[in-house]
Amino acid sequence: MRKRTALLLMVLLFVSVFTTGAGAKPVKLSMWTHHRHMADHLQHLVAEFNRTTGREKGITISLRIIGDDAWDIFQNAQNRGEGPDLYSSGFVTGYANPFEAGVIAFFDDLPGFAEWKAQWPGWYWIEGLTTYQGRVYAVPTQVFNSRL
């Protein structure tokens, strides 16, 4: 749970760092996830962000939790140009190379990231899984969801 919370907080930090500016227009971002088992937790985190940092920086995040048909919903929305700004990593985007297409943001440039990263073991940072050409784009996490 801690790692998932840390991942979401990193995404929210990324959003707040890269979408702020003096006199900037309010920013509205949509975030989709298929992690229904975390719905209450995610709704709480997004509401807290919107109430605090989001309000301060002029950012509002809307959260949409989608179900078992998440893949179809996501692909259809992307094809119509109506996909989310942020989405959980369980989706395959279909981009040939998301790094070259510019759809992947690296955490390395975030303030304080080097210090945060140093607290984790070196084996967390695996080329092609959490890093690309040595730069971090994903934080390792594992979720078990038994739907019996």
N, CA, C and O atoms as a GROMACS GRO file, in nm:
protein
  592
    1MET      N    1   0.082  -0.119   0.000
    1MET     CA    2   0.000   0.000   0.000
    1MET      C    3   0.087   0.125   0.000
    1MET      O    4   0.055   0.223  -0.067
    2ARG      N    5   0.198   0.122   0.076
    2ARG     CA    6   0.287   0.238   0.082
    2ARG      C    7   0.346   0.270  -0.054
    2ARG      O    8   0.355   0.387  -0.092
    3LYS      N    9   0.386   0.167  -0.126
    3LYS     CA   10   0.448   0.189  -0.257
    3LYS      C   11   0.346   0.245  -0.355
    3LYS      O   12   0.380   0.332  -0.436
    4ARG      N   13   0.222   0.196  -0.350
    4ARG     CA   14   0.118   0.248  -0.439
    4ARG      C   15   0.088   0.393  -0.405
    4ARG      O   16   0.069   0.476  -0.494
    5THR      N   17   0.084   0.423  -0.277
    5THR     CA   18   0.061   0.561  -0.235
    5THR      C   19   0.175   0.649  -0.281
    5THR      O   20   0.154   0.761  -0.328
    6ALA      N   21   0.298   0.599  -0.266
    6ALA     CA   22   0.415   0.676  -0.310
    6ALA      C   23   0.410   0.701  -0.460
    6ALA      O   24   0.444   0.810  -0.506
    7LEU      N   25   0.366   0.601  -0.537
    7LEU     CA   26   0.356   0.617  -0.682
    7LEU      C   27   0.254   0.724  -0.717
    7LEU      O   28   0.281   0.811  -0.800
    8LEU      N   29   0.137   0.719  -0.655
    8LEU     CA   30   0.035   0.820  -0.684
    8LEU      C   31   0.083   0.958  -0.642
    8LEU      O   32   0.062   1.055  -0.714
    9LEU      N   33   0.147   0.967  -0.527
    9LEU     CA   34   0.198   1.096  -0.483
    9LEU      C   35   0.305   1.149  -0.577
    9LEU      O   36   0.313   1.270  -0.599
   10MET      N   37   0.387   1.060  -0.635
   10MET     CA   38   0.488   1.105  -0.732
   10MET      C   39   0.419   1.160  -0.857
   10MET      O   40   0.462   1.262  -0.912
   11VAL      N   41   0.312   1.093  -0.902
   11VAL     CA   42   0.238   1.144  -1.017
   11VAL      C   43   0.179   1.280  -0.986
   11VAL      O   44   0.189   1.372  -1.066
   12LEU      N   45   0.118   1.294  -0.868
   12LEU     CA   46   0.060   1.422  -0.830
   12LEU      C   47   0.167   1.529  -0.815
   12LEU      O   48   0.144   1.644  -0.851
   13LEU      N   49   0.284   1.493  -0.761
   13LEU     CA   50   0.394   1.588  -0.751
   13LEU      C   51   0.439   1.631  -0.889
   13LEU      O   52   0.463   1.749  -0.913
   14PHE      N   53   0.452   1.536  -0.980
   14PHE     CA   54   0.490   1.566  -1.117
   14PHE      C   55   0.392   1.665  -1.179
   14PHE      O   56   0.433   1.763  -1.241
   15VAL      N   57   0.265   1.638  -1.161
   15VAL     CA   58   0.162   1.727  -1.214
   15VAL      C   59   0.177   1.866  -1.155
   15VAL      O   60   0.170   1.965  -1.228
   16SER      N   61   0.197   1.874  -1.024
   16SER     CA   62   0.204   2.006  -0.961
   16SER      C   63   0.330   2.082  -1.000
   16SER      O   64   0.326   2.204  -1.011
   17VAL      N   65   0.441   2.013  -1.020
   17VAL     CA   66   0.566   2.081  -1.055
   17VAL      C   67   0.564   2.132  -1.198
   17VAL      O   68   0.609   2.243  -1.224
   18PHE      N   69   0.512   2.052  -1.290
   18PHE     CA   70   0.521   2.088  -1.430
   18PHE      C   71   0.400   2.160  -1.487
   18PHE      O   72   0.397   2.189  -1.607
   19THR      N   73   0.302   2.190  -1.406
   19THR     CA   74   0.185   2.261  -1.458
   19THR      C   75   0.159   2.391  -1.385
   19THR      O   76   0.049   2.444  -1.392
   20THR      N   77   0.259   2.442  -1.316
   20THR     CA   78   0.238   2.565  -1.241
   20THR      C   79   0.312   2.681  -1.305
   20THR      O   80   0.404   2.661  -1.384
   21GLY      N   81   0.270   2.800  -1.271
   21GLY     CA   82   0.335   2.920  -1.319
   21GLY      C   83   0.258   3.040  -1.272
   21GLY      O   84   0.137   3.032  -1.251
   22ALA      N   85   0.328   3.150  -1.255
   22ALA     CA   86   0.262   3.272  -1.207
   22ALA      C   87   0.158   3.317  -1.309
   22ALA      O   88   0.189   3.329  -1.428
   23GLY      N   89   0.038   3.340  -1.264
   23GLY     CA   90  -0.067   3.390  -1.351
   23GLY      C   91  -0.117   3.288  -1.452
   23GLY      O   92  -0.189   3.325  -1.546
   24ALA      N   93  -0.083   3.162  -1.436
   24ALA     CA   94  -0.125   3.060  -1.531
   24ALA      C   95  -0.275   3.034  -1.518
   24ALA      O   96  -0.333   3.049  -1.410
   25LYS      N   97  -0.336   2.995  -1.630
   25LYS     CA   98  -0.477   2.958  -1.628
   25LYS      C   99  -0.494   2.831  -1.547
   25LYS      O  100  -0.401   2.750  -1.538
   26PRO      N  101  -0.611   2.812  -1.487
   26PRO     CA  102  -0.636   2.688  -1.414
   26PRO      C  103  -0.618   2.568  -1.507
   26PRO      O  104  -0.655   2.573  -1.625
   27VAL      N  105  -0.563   2.462  -1.454
   27VAL     CA  106  -0.538   2.340  -1.530
   27VAL      C  107  -0.633   2.232  -1.480
   27VAL      O  108  -0.642   2.206  -1.360
   28LYS      N  109  -0.704   2.169  -1.574
   28LYS     CA  110  -0.793   2.058  -1.540
   28LYS      C  111  -0.739   1.933  -1.608
   28LYS      O  112  -0.725   1.928  -1.730
   29LEU      N  113  -0.709   1.834  -1.526
   29LEU     CA  114  -0.654   1.709  -1.576
   29LEU      C  115  -0.748   1.594  -1.542
   29LEU      O  116  -0.809   1.592  -1.435
   30SER      N  117  -0.759   1.501  -1.635
   30SER     CA  118  -0.839   1.381  -1.608
   30SER      C  119  -0.744   1.264  -1.584
   30SER      O  120  -0.642   1.249  -1.651
   31MET      N  121  -0.779   1.182  -1.486
   31MET     CA  122  -0.699   1.065  -1.453
   31MET      C  123  -0.792   0.945  -1.451
   31MET      O  124  -0.896   0.946  -1.385
   32TRP      N  125  -0.753   0.841  -1.523
   32TRP     CA  126  -0.831   0.718  -1.527
   32TRP      C  127  -0.750   0.605  -1.465
   32TRP      O  128  -0.627   0.601  -1.477
   33THR      N  129  -0.819   0.515  -1.399
   33THR     CA  130  -0.754   0.396  -1.346
   33THR      C  131  -0.852   0.279  -1.353
   33THR      O  132  -0.973   0.296  -1.346
   34HIS      N  133  -0.796   0.162  -1.366
   34HIS     CA  134  -0.877   0.040  -1.363
   34HIS      C  135  -0.861  -0.032  -1.229
   34HIS      O  136  -0.907  -0.145  -1.214
   35HIS      N  137  -0.796   0.030  -1.134
   35HIS     CA  138  -0.773  -0.031  -1.002
   35HIS      C  139  -0.892  -0.004  -0.909
   35HIS      O  140  -0.884   0.076  -0.817
   36ARG      N  141  -1.001  -0.074  -0.936
   36ARG     CA  142  -1.122  -0.054  -0.855
   36ARG      C  143  -1.102  -0.091  -0.710
   36ARG      O  144  -1.168  -0.036  -0.622
   37HIS      N  145  -1.012  -0.185  -0.684
   37HIS     CA  146  -0.986  -0.227  -0.546
   37HIS      C  147  -0.924  -0.114  -0.463
   37HIS      O  148  -0.922  -0.122  -0.340
   38MET      N  149  -0.874  -0.010  -0.528
   38MET     CA  150  -0.814   0.103  -0.458
   38MET      C  151  -0.900   0.229  -0.470
   38MET      O  152  -0.854   0.338  -0.439
   39ALA      N  153  -1.023   0.214  -0.513
   39ALA     CA  154  -1.108   0.330  -0.544
   39ALA      C  155  -1.118   0.428  -0.428
   39ALA      O  156  -1.096   0.548  -0.447
   40ASP      N  157  -1.149   0.381  -0.309
   40ASP     CA  158  -1.165   0.471  -0.195
   40ASP      C  159  -1.035   0.546  -0.165
   40ASP      O  160  -1.036   0.667  -0.141
   41HIS      N  161  -0.926   0.474  -0.167
   41HIS     CA  162  -0.795   0.534  -0.139
   41HIS      C  163  -0.760   0.639  -0.244
   41HIS      O  164  -0.716   0.749  -0.210
   42LEU      N  165  -0.778   0.605  -0.371
   42LEU     CA  166  -0.746   0.699  -0.479
   42LEU      C  167  -0.836   0.822  -0.474
   42LEU      O  168  -0.789   0.935  -0.492
   43GLN      N  169  -0.964   0.802  -0.449
   43GLN     CA  170  -1.056   0.915  -0.439
   43GLN      C  171  -1.015   1.008  -0.326
   43GLN      O  172  -1.021   1.130  -0.340
   44HIS      N  173  -0.974   0.950  -0.214
   44HIS     CA  174  -0.929   1.030  -0.100
   44HIS      C  175  -0.804   1.111  -0.137
   44HIS      O  176  -0.797   1.230  -0.108
   45LEU      N  177  -0.706   1.046  -0.201
   45LEU     CA  178  -0.582   1.116  -0.238
   45LEU      C  179  -0.607   1.228  -0.338
   45LEU      O  180  -0.551   1.337  -0.325
   46VAL      N  181  -0.690   1.202  -0.437
   46VAL     CA  182  -0.720   1.305  -0.537
   46VAL      C  183  -0.797   1.420  -0.473
   46VAL      O  184  -0.768   1.537  -0.500
   47ALA      N  185  -0.894   1.389  -0.388
   47ALA     CA  186  -0.969   1.496  -0.319
   47ALA      C  187  -0.877   1.580  -0.232
   47ALA      O  188  -0.888   1.702  -0.228
   48GLU      N  189  -0.785   1.514  -0.162
   48GLU     CA  190  -0.690   1.588  -0.078
   48GLU      C  191  -0.599   1.676  -0.163
   48GLU      O  192  -0.572   1.791  -0.127
   49PHE      N  193  -0.552   1.623  -0.275
   49PHE     CA  194  -0.468   1.703  -0.365
   49PHE      C  195  -0.546   1.824  -0.416
   49PHE      O  196  -0.495   1.936  -0.412
   50ASN      N  197  -0.668   1.802  -0.463
   50ASN     CA  198  -0.749   1.913  -0.516
   50ASN      C  199  -0.776   2.019  -0.409
   50ASN      O  200  -0.778   2.138  -0.439
   51ARG      N  201  -0.795   1.975  -0.286
   51ARG     CA  202  -0.826   2.066  -0.176
   51ARG      C  203  -0.703   2.146  -0.131
   51ARG      O  204  -0.717   2.257  -0.080
   52THR      N  205  -0.583   2.090  -0.149
   52THR     CA  206  -0.462   2.154  -0.096
   52THR      C  207  -0.372   2.205  -0.208
   52THR      O  208  -0.389   2.317  -0.255
   53THR      N  209  -0.278   2.124  -0.250
   53THR     CA  210  -0.181   2.164  -0.352
   53THR      C  211  -0.249   2.204  -0.482
   53THR      O  212  -0.210   2.303  -0.544
   54GLY      N  213  -0.350   2.130  -0.523
   54GLY     CA  214  -0.420   2.163  -0.646
   54GLY      C  215  -0.482   2.302  -0.641
   54GLY      O  216  -0.469   2.379  -0.736
   55ARG      N  217  -0.549   2.333  -0.532
   55ARG     CA  218  -0.610   2.465  -0.517
   55ARG      C  219  -0.503   2.573  -0.519
   55ARG      O  220  -0.519   2.677  -0.584
   56GLU      N  221  -0.393   2.548  -0.448
   56GLU     CA  222  -0.284   2.646  -0.440
   56GLU      C  223  -0.220   2.670  -0.577
   56GLU      O  224  -0.184   2.784  -0.609
   57LYS      N  225  -0.205   2.565  -0.657
   57LYS     CA  226  -0.136   2.576  -0.785
   57LYS      C  227  -0.231   2.593  -0.903
   57LYS      O  228  -0.185   2.610  -1.016
   58GLY      N  229  -0.361   2.590  -0.879
   58GLY     CA  230  -0.456   2.606  -0.988
   58GLY      C  231  -0.475   2.481  -1.072
   58GLY      O  232  -0.496   2.489  -1.193
   59ILE      N  233  -0.467   2.365  -1.007
   59ILE     CA  234  -0.481   2.237  -1.077
   59ILE      C  235  -0.598   2.160  -1.017
   59ILE      O  236  -0.611   2.151  -0.895
   60THR      N  237  -0.682   2.106  -1.104
   60THR     CA  238  -0.791   2.020  -1.059
   60THR      C  239  -0.778   1.887  -1.132
   60THR      O  240  -0.764   1.883  -1.254
   61ILE      N  241  -0.782   1.778  -1.056
   61ILE     CA  242  -0.775   1.645  -1.115
   61ILE      C  243  -0.910   1.578  -1.096
   61ILE      O  244  -0.965   1.575  -0.986
   62SER      N  245  -0.964   1.525  -1.207
   62SER     CA  246  -1.086   1.445  -1.198
   62SER      C  247  -1.045   1.299  -1.213
   62SER      O  248  -0.963   1.265  -1.299
   63LEU      N  249  -1.102   1.214  -1.131
   63LEU     CA  250  -1.067   1.072  -1.130
   63LEU      C  251  -1.183   0.992  -1.185
   63LEU      O  252  -1.298   1.008  -1.144
   64ARG      N  253  -1.151   0.904  -1.280
   64ARG     CA  254  -1.251   0.812  -1.334
   64ARG      C  255  -1.200   0.670  -1.310
   64ARG      O  256  -1.091   0.635  -1.354
   65ILE      N  257  -1.280   0.592  -1.242
   65ILE     CA  258  -1.244   0.453  -1.215
   65ILE      C  259  -1.326   0.367  -1.308
   65ILE      O  260  -1.449   0.369  -1.305
   66ILE      N  261  -1.257   0.291  -1.393
   66ILE     CA  262  -1.326   0.209  -1.492
   66ILE      C  263  -1.310   0.062  -1.456
   66ILE      O  264  -1.220   0.026  -1.380
   67GLY      N  265  -1.396  -0.021  -1.511
   67GLY     CA  266  -1.402  -0.161  -1.471
   67GLY      C  267  -1.328  -0.256  -1.562
   67GLY      O  268  -1.226  -0.223  -1.621
   68ASP      N  269  -1.383  -0.377  -1.572
   68ASP     CA  270  -1.318  -0.484  -1.647
   68ASP      C  271  -1.305  -0.453  -1.795
   68ASP      O  272  -1.220  -0.512  -1.862
   69ASP      N  273  -1.386  -0.364  -1.847
   69ASP     CA  274  -1.377  -0.326  -1.988
   69ASP      C  275  -1.285  -0.205  -2.008
   69ASP      O  276  -1.298  -0.133  -2.107
   70ALA      N  277  -1.193  -0.184  -1.914
   70ALA     CA  278  -1.104  -0.068  -1.917
   70ALA      C  279  -1.026  -0.058  -2.047
   70ALA      O  280  -1.012   0.050  -2.103
   71TRP      N  281  -0.976  -0.170  -2.095
   71TRP     CA  282  -0.896  -0.168  -2.217
   71TRP      C  283  -0.976  -0.112  -2.334
   71TRP      O  284  -0.928  -0.025  -2.406
   72ASP      N  285  -1.098  -0.161  -2.354
   72ASP     CA  286  -1.182  -0.113  -2.464
   72ASP      C  287  -1.217   0.034  -2.447
   72ASP      O  288  -1.210   0.111  -2.542
   73ILE      N  289  -1.256   0.072  -2.326
   73ILE     CA  290  -1.291   0.212  -2.300
   73ILE      C  291  -1.172   0.303  -2.330
   73ILE      O  292  -1.187   0.406  -2.395
   74PHE      N  293  -1.054   0.265  -2.281
   74PHE     CA  294  -0.934   0.345  -2.301
   74PHE      C  295  -0.899   0.357  -2.449
   74PHE      O  296  -0.875   0.467  -2.498
   75GLN      N  297  -0.896   0.245  -2.520
   75GLN     CA  298  -0.860   0.248  -2.662
   75GLN      C  299  -0.960   0.329  -2.744
   75GLN      O  300  -0.920   0.407  -2.830
   76ASN      N  301  -1.089   0.311  -2.718
   76ASN     CA  302  -1.190   0.387  -2.792
   76ASN      C  303  -1.177   0.536  -2.765
   76ASN      O  304  -1.188   0.617  -2.857
   77ALA      N  305  -1.153   0.574  -2.641
   77ALA     CA  306  -1.136   0.715  -2.607
   77ALA      C  307  -1.011   0.772  -2.674
   77ALA      O  308  -1.015   0.882  -2.727
   78GLN      N  309  -0.901   0.697  -2.673
   78GLN     CA  310  -0.778   0.743  -2.738
   78GLN      C  311  -0.801   0.761  -2.888
   78GLN      O  312  -0.756   0.859  -2.947
   79ASN      N  313  -0.871   0.667  -2.950
   79ASN     CA  314  -0.899   0.676  -3.094
   79ASN      C  315  -0.983   0.799  -3.128
   79ASN      O  316  -0.970   0.855  -3.236
   80ARG      N  317  -1.070   0.840  -3.037
   80ARG     CA  318  -1.153   0.959  -3.058
   80ARG      C  319  -1.082   1.087  -3.014
   80ARG      O  320  -1.135   1.196  -3.032
   81GLY      N  321  -0.961   1.074  -2.958
   81GLY     CA  322  -0.889   1.189  -2.907
   81GLY      C  323  -0.945   1.240  -2.776
   81GLY      O  324  -0.927   1.358  -2.742
   82GLU      N  325  -1.012   1.153  -2.701
   82GLU     CA  326  -1.076   1.193  -2.576
   82GLU      C  327  -1.019   1.118  -2.455
   82GLU      O  328  -1.085   1.108  -2.352
   83GLY      N  329  -0.900   1.065  -2.468
   83GLY     CA  330  -0.840   0.989  -2.359
   83GLY      C  331  -0.800   1.077  -2.243
   83GLY      O  332  -0.803   1.200  -2.254
   84PRO      N  333  -0.762   1.015  -2.132
   84PRO     CA  334  -0.725   1.090  -2.012
   84PRO      C  335  -0.586   1.153  -2.025
   84PRO      O  336  -0.506   1.116  -2.110
   85ASP      N  337  -0.561   1.249  -1.937
   85ASP     CA  338  -0.428   1.310  -1.929
   85ASP      C  339  -0.332   1.218  -1.853
   85ASP      O  340  -0.214   1.209  -1.886
   86LEU      N  341  -0.384   1.150  -1.752
   86LEU     CA  342  -0.306   1.059  -1.669
   86LEU      C  343  -0.379   0.926  -1.665
   86LEU      O  344  -0.502   0.924  -1.660
   87TYR      N  345  -0.305   0.816  -1.666
   87TYR     CA  346  -0.369   0.686  -1.660
   87TYR      C  347  -0.279   0.588  -1.589
   87TYR      O  348  -0.157   0.605  -1.585
   88SER      N  349  -0.339   0.483  -1.534
   88SER     CA  350  -0.260   0.384  -1.462
   88SER      C  351  -0.181   0.302  -1.561
   88SER      O  352  -0.221   0.283  -1.676
   89SER      N  353  -0.067   0.252  -1.515
   89SER     CA  354   0.029   0.188  -1.604
   89SER      C  355  -0.016   0.054  -1.658
   89SER      O  356   0.054  -0.004  -1.741
   90GLY      N  357  -0.129   0.003  -1.616
   90GLY     CA  358  -0.176  -0.124  -1.667
   90GLY      C  359  -0.225  -0.118  -1.810
   90GLY      O  360  -0.248  -0.222  -1.872
   91PHE      N  361  -0.240   0.001  -1.865
   91PHE     CA  362  -0.286   0.015  -2.002
   91PHE      C  363  -0.168   0.010  -2.098
   91PHE      O  364  -0.062   0.066  -2.070
   92VAL      N  365  -0.186  -0.056  -2.210
   92VAL     CA  366  -0.088  -0.053  -2.317
   92VAL      C  367  -0.133   0.059  -2.410
   92VAL      O  368  -0.245   0.056  -2.461
   93THR      N  369  -0.046   0.156  -2.433
   93THR     CA  370  -0.088   0.274  -2.508
   93THR      C  371  -0.096   0.251  -2.657
   93THR      O  372  -0.174   0.318  -2.726
   94GLY      N  373  -0.017   0.159  -2.709
   94GLY     CA  374  -0.016   0.136  -2.852
   94GLY      C  375   0.085   0.223  -2.926
   94GLY      O  376   0.100   0.210  -3.047
   95TYR      N  377   0.154   0.311  -2.855
   95TYR     CA  378   0.258   0.390  -2.919
   95TYR      C  379   0.375   0.299  -2.952
   95TYR      O  380   0.413   0.213  -2.872
   96ALA      N  381   0.432   0.317  -3.071
   96ALA     CA  382   0.546   0.234  -3.110
   96ALA      C  383   0.663   0.253  -3.014
   96ALA      O  384   0.722   0.156  -2.969
   97ASN      N  385   0.696   0.376  -2.984
   97ASN     CA  386   0.802   0.405  -2.888
   97ASN      C  387   0.757   0.525  -2.807
   97ASN      O  388   0.776   0.639  -2.850
   98PRO      N  389   0.698   0.502  -2.691
   98PRO     CA  390   0.643   0.614  -2.615
   98PRO      C  391   0.748   0.715  -2.571
   98PRO      O  392   0.716   0.831  -2.546
   99PHE      N  393   0.873   0.673  -2.562
   99PHE     CA  394   0.978   0.766  -2.521
   99PHE      C  395   1.005   0.867  -2.632
   99PHE      O  396   1.014   0.987  -2.608
  100GLU      N  397   1.018   0.816  -2.754
  100GLU     CA  398   1.043   0.906  -2.866
  100GLU      C  399   0.920   0.990  -2.898
  100GLU      O  400   0.932   1.104  -2.945
  101ALA      N  401   0.802   0.935  -2.873
  101ALA     CA  402   0.678   1.009  -2.899
  101ALA      C  403   0.652   1.116  -2.794
  101ALA      O  404   0.564   1.200  -2.811
  102GLY      N  405   0.730   1.113  -2.686
  102GLY     CA  406   0.716   1.215  -2.582
  102GLY      C  407   0.603   1.191  -2.485
  102GLY      O  408   0.561   1.284  -2.416
  103VAL      N  409   0.552   1.069  -2.478
  103VAL     CA  410   0.440   1.043  -2.387
  103VAL      C  411   0.486   0.995  -2.250
  103VAL      O  412   0.405   0.980  -2.159
  104ILE      N  413   0.615   0.972  -2.234
  104ILE     CA  414   0.670   0.930  -2.106
  104ILE      C  415   0.747   1.046  -2.046
  104ILE      O  416   0.831   1.107  -2.113
  105ALA      N  417   0.719   1.077  -1.922
  105ALA     CA  418   0.793   1.181  -1.851
  105ALA      C  419   0.888   1.113  -1.753
  105ALA      O  420   0.853   1.012  -1.692
  106PHE      N  421   1.004   1.167  -1.740
  106PHE     CA  422   1.104   1.110  -1.650
  106PHE      C  423   1.098   1.179  -1.514
  106PHE      O  424   1.080   1.300  -1.506
  107PHE      N  425   1.114   1.101  -1.409
  107PHE     CA  426   1.113   1.154  -1.273
  107PHE      C  427   1.244   1.222  -1.236
  107PHE      O  428   1.247   1.304  -1.143
  108ASP      N  429   1.352   1.190  -1.306
  108ASP     CA  430   1.485   1.239  -1.269
  108ASP      C  431   1.494   1.390  -1.254
  108ASP      O  432   1.571   1.440  -1.172
  109ASP      N  433   1.416   1.463  -1.332
  109ASP     CA  434   1.424   1.609  -1.329
  109ASP      C  435   1.340   1.673  -1.219
  109ASP      O  436   1.346   1.794  -1.200
  110LEU      N  437   1.264   1.593  -1.146
  110LEU     CA  438   1.182   1.648  -1.038
  110LEU      C  439   1.271   1.689  -0.921
  110LEU      O  440   1.366   1.618  -0.887
  111PRO      N  441   1.242   1.801  -0.859
  111PRO     CA  442   1.321   1.844  -0.743
  111PRO      C  443   1.316   1.739  -0.632
  111PRO      O  444   1.209   1.692  -0.595
  112GLY      N  445   1.432   1.703  -0.580
  112GLY     CA  446   1.440   1.609  -0.469
  112GLY      C  447   1.431   1.463  -0.509
  112GLY      O  448   1.438   1.375  -0.422
  113PHE      N  449   1.416   1.434  -0.639
  113PHE     CA  450   1.398   1.294  -0.678
  113PHE      C  451   1.524   1.211  -0.651
  113PHE      O  452   1.512   1.096  -0.608
  114ALA      N  453   1.641   1.266  -0.674
  114ALA     CA  454   1.765   1.190  -0.653
  114ALA      C  455   1.774   1.142  -0.508
  114ALA      O  456   1.814   1.028  -0.482
  115GLU      N  457   1.738   1.229  -0.414
  115GLU     CA  458   1.741   1.191  -0.273
  115GLU      C  459   1.636   1.085  -0.243
  115GLU      O  460   1.662   0.989  -0.170
  116TRP      N  461   1.517   1.102  -0.300
  116TRP     CA  462   1.410   1.005  -0.278
  116TRP      C  463   1.451   0.869  -0.336
  116TRP      O  464   1.431   0.766  -0.272
  117LYS      N  465   1.507   0.870  -0.456
  117LYS     CA  466   1.548   0.747  -0.523
  117LYS      C  467   1.656   0.674  -0.443
  117LYS      O  468   1.658   0.551  -0.441
  118ALA      N  469   1.745   0.748  -0.379
  118ALA     CA  470   1.858   0.688  -0.307
  118ALA      C  471   1.815   0.599  -0.191
  118ALA      O  472   1.892   0.516  -0.145
  119GLN      N  473   1.692   0.616  -0.143
  119GLN     CA  474   1.647   0.535  -0.030
  119GLN      C  475   1.605   0.394  -0.071
  119GLN      O  476   1.581   0.309   0.015
  120TRP      N  477   1.597   0.368  -0.200
  120TRP     CA  478   1.553   0.238  -0.248
  120TRP      C  479   1.672   0.158  -0.298
  120TRP      O  480   1.771   0.216  -0.343
  121PRO      N  481   1.664   0.024  -0.291
  121PRO     CA  482   1.776  -0.059  -0.338
  121PRO      C  483   1.799  -0.043  -0.488
  121PRO      O  484   1.706  -0.013  -0.564
  122GLY      N  485   1.922  -0.062  -0.530
  122GLY     CA  486   1.959  -0.046  -0.670
  122GLY      C  487   1.883  -0.138  -0.764
  122GLY      O  488   1.862  -0.104  -0.881
  123TRP      N  489   1.841  -0.255  -0.716
  123TRP     CA  490   1.772  -0.349  -0.804
  123TRP      C  491   1.630  -0.303  -0.839
  123TRP      O  492   1.564  -0.367  -0.921
  124TYR      N  493   1.581  -0.195  -0.778
  124TYR     CA  494   1.451  -0.139  -0.817
  124TYR      C  495   1.457  -0.077  -0.956
  124TYR      O  496   1.356  -0.071  -1.026
  125TRP      N  497   1.572  -0.032  -0.995
  125TRP     CA  498   1.586   0.047  -1.117
  125TRP      C  499   1.640  -0.043  -1.228
  125TRP      O  500   1.760  -0.061  -1.243
  126ILE      N  501   1.548  -0.097  -1.305
  126ILE     CA  502   1.578  -0.198  -1.407
  126ILE      C  503   1.554  -0.137  -1.545
  126ILE      O  504   1.444  -0.090  -1.575
  127GLU      N  505   1.657  -0.141  -1.628
  127GLU     CA  506   1.646  -0.087  -1.763
  127GLU      C  507   1.533  -0.158  -1.839
  127GLU      O  508   1.527  -0.281  -1.842
  128GLY      N  509   1.446  -0.080  -1.899
  128GLY     CA  510   1.333  -0.134  -1.974
  128GLY      C  511   1.211  -0.162  -1.890
  128GLY      O  512   1.102  -0.186  -1.943
  129LEU      N  513   1.226  -0.160  -1.758
  129LEU     CA  514   1.112  -0.183  -1.670
  129LEU      C  515   1.078  -0.057  -1.590
  129LEU      O  516   0.963  -0.014  -1.586
  130THR      N  517   1.179   0.000  -1.525
  130THR     CA  518   1.158   0.125  -1.451
  130THR      C  519   1.244   0.238  -1.505
  130THR      O  520   1.224   0.355  -1.469
  131THR      N  521   1.341   0.205  -1.590
  131THR     CA  522   1.427   0.308  -1.650
  131THR      C  523   1.434   0.289  -1.801
  131THR      O  524   1.412   0.180  -1.852
  132TYR      N  525   1.465   0.396  -1.869
  132TYR     CA  526   1.490   0.393  -2.013
  132TYR      C  527   1.613   0.478  -2.038
  132TYR      O  528   1.616   0.596  -2.006
  133GLN      N  529   1.714   0.416  -2.095
  133GLN     CA  530   1.843   0.481  -2.117
  133GLN      C  531   1.894   0.547  -1.989
  133GLN      O  532   1.946   0.658  -1.991
  134GLY      N  533   1.876   0.476  -1.878
  134GLY     CA  534   1.927   0.521  -1.749
  134GLY      C  535   1.842   0.623  -1.676
  134GLY      O  536   1.876   0.661  -1.564
  135ARG      N  537   1.731   0.668  -1.735
  135ARG     CA  538   1.644   0.767  -1.671
  135ARG      C  539   1.519   0.698  -1.619
  135ARG      O  540   1.463   0.611  -1.685
  136VAL      N  541   1.474   0.738  -1.501
  136VAL     CA  542   1.361   0.673  -1.434
  136VAL      C  543   1.228   0.726  -1.488
  136VAL      O  544   1.204   0.847  -1.490
  137TYR      N  545   1.142   0.634  -1.532
  137TYR     CA  546   1.009   0.671  -1.577
  137TYR      C  547   0.899   0.598  -1.501
  137TYR      O  548   0.781   0.628  -1.519
  138ALA      N  549   0.936   0.504  -1.418
  138ALA     CA  550   0.836   0.428  -1.342
  138ALA      C  551   0.891   0.395  -1.205
  138ALA      O  552   1.011   0.376  -1.186
  139VAL      N  553   0.801   0.388  -1.109
  139VAL     CA  554   0.836   0.349  -0.973
  139VAL      C  555   0.783   0.208  -0.954
  139VAL      O  556   0.664   0.184  -0.978
  140PRO      N  557   0.867   0.115  -0.910
  140PRO     CA  558   0.821  -0.024  -0.898
  140PRO      C  559   0.711  -0.039  -0.794
  140PRO      O  560   0.717   0.019  -0.685
  141THR      N  561   0.612  -0.117  -0.830
  141THR     CA  562   0.503  -0.147  -0.739
  141THR      C  563   0.443  -0.280  -0.780
  141THR      O  564   0.454  -0.320  -0.896
  142GLN      N  565   0.381  -0.347  -0.690
  142GLN     CA  566   0.316  -0.473  -0.722
  142GLN      C  567   0.183  -0.475  -0.650
  142GLN      O  568   0.173  -0.444  -0.532
  143VAL      N  569   0.080  -0.513  -0.724
  143VAL     CA  570  -0.054  -0.516  -0.668
  143VAL      C  571  -0.110  -0.656  -0.689
  143VAL      O  572  -0.101  -0.713  -0.798
  144PHE      N  573  -0.168  -0.711  -0.585
  144PHE     CA  574  -0.237  -0.838  -0.596
  144PHE      C  575  -0.386  -0.810  -0.585
  144PHE      O  576  -0.431  -0.744  -0.492
  145ASN      N  577  -0.461  -0.860  -0.681
  145ASN     CA  578  -0.604  -0.837  -0.681
  145ASN      C  579  -0.673  -0.969  -0.712
  145ASN      O  580  -0.683  -1.009  -0.828
  146SER      N  581  -0.720  -1.034  -0.610
  146SER     CA  582  -0.788  -1.160  -0.627
  146SER      C  583  -0.938  -1.133  -0.638
  146SER      O  584  -1.000  -1.084  -0.544
  147ARG      N  585  -0.994  -1.166  -0.753
  147ARG     CA  586  -1.136  -1.142  -0.774
  147ARG      C  587  -1.206  -1.277  -0.786
  147ARG      O  588  -1.239  -1.322  -0.896
  148LEU      N  589  -1.226  -1.339  -0.673
  148LEU     CA  590  -1.287  -1.472  -0.671
  148LEU      C  591  -1.437  -1.463  -0.671
  148LEU      O  592  -1.505  -1.566  -0.669
   0.00000   0.00000   0.00000
